[in-house]
Amino acid sequence: MDKRPWVAFFSQTGAEIADLSERVGRWPDLIVTNKRPDHLRTIDPRVKDFYGCTELPNKPTIDDYKSVLEDNALVTLHGWLRIMPKVICEEYTIYNGHPGLITKYPELKGKDPQLRAFEGKYPVAGAVLHKVVPEVDEGKIIAEEYFNASQLDLDELFRILRDRSIYMWTNFLEKVL
């Protein structure tokens, strides 16, 4: 039986993809990032040296996306700071990890939810995995994790959110890949 192609996207360091790949014992068939000057970020060396890592333009077109996606690919977003075009959402199976507990706090949809939750002193924090649809952070929730955040500093909040995200992704990918 052929394995399902897995394509993982990131805009920041890619460390989540590397940690997740090591945990599930499989690397994506392709890792995609967007072009950014080296001085604006540091890509995790495990990802930077990955043979299947490619770059798309900073503002990818539909054709750019289609150039890296196979018909039956499972697409995962790990800090991909771009809105996927409607036609791509409709043609591919795409999932996103979101570091905001949007099931409890819908106002945390969009950019930097963990920072907004911290600054707003939200007592509960969490993360979700959801199917990607054309509207930002509106797709069906497939997993969620939450915890008491009332006594956490910002670094602790980020660390726990990342750990919970890796946990959810691991459980999900072990089922679907």
MORA-V415069 format. One record per backbone hydrogen bond with DSSP energy under -0.5 kcal/mol. NH is the residue of the N-H (numbers start at 1). CO is the residue of the C=O. Records with the same first field share a line. If there is no record, write none. Layout:
NH = CO  CO
//
This chain:
7 = 74
8 = 30
9 = 76
10 = 32
11 = 79
18 = 14
19 = 15
20 = 16
21 = 17
22 = 18
23 = 19
24 = 20
25 = 21
26 = 21
29 = 6
30 = 6
31 = 52
32 = 8
33 = 54
34 = 10
35 = 56
40 = 37
41 = 38
43 = 41
44 = 13
47 = 44
48 = 44
49 = 45
50 = 47
53 = 50
54 = 31
56 = 33
60 = 57
65 = 61
66 = 62
67 = 63
68 = 64  65
69 = 65
73 = 70
74 = 5
75 = 73  93
76 = 7
77 = 95
78 = 9  76
81 = 79
82 = 80
84 = 82
88 = 85
89 = 85
90 = 86
91 = 87
92 = 88
93 = 73
94 = 92
95 = 75
96 = 130
97 = 77
98 = 96  128
100 = 98
102 = 100
104 = 101
105 = 101
108 = 105
109 = 106
113 = 110
116 = 112
117 = 113
118 = 114
119 = 115
120 = 116
121 = 118
122 = 117
125 = 147
127 = 145
128 = 98
129 = 143
130 = 96
131 = 140
132 = 94
133 = 135
138 = 135
142 = 129
143 = 129
145 = 127
147 = 125
149 = 123
150 = 123
152 = 149
157 = 153
158 = 154
159 = 155
160 = 156
161 = 157
162 = 158
163 = 159
164 = 160
165 = 161
166 = 162
167 = 163
168 = 164
169 = 165
170 = 166
171 = 167
172 = 168
173 = 169
174 = 170
175 = 171  172
176 = 172
177 = 173
//
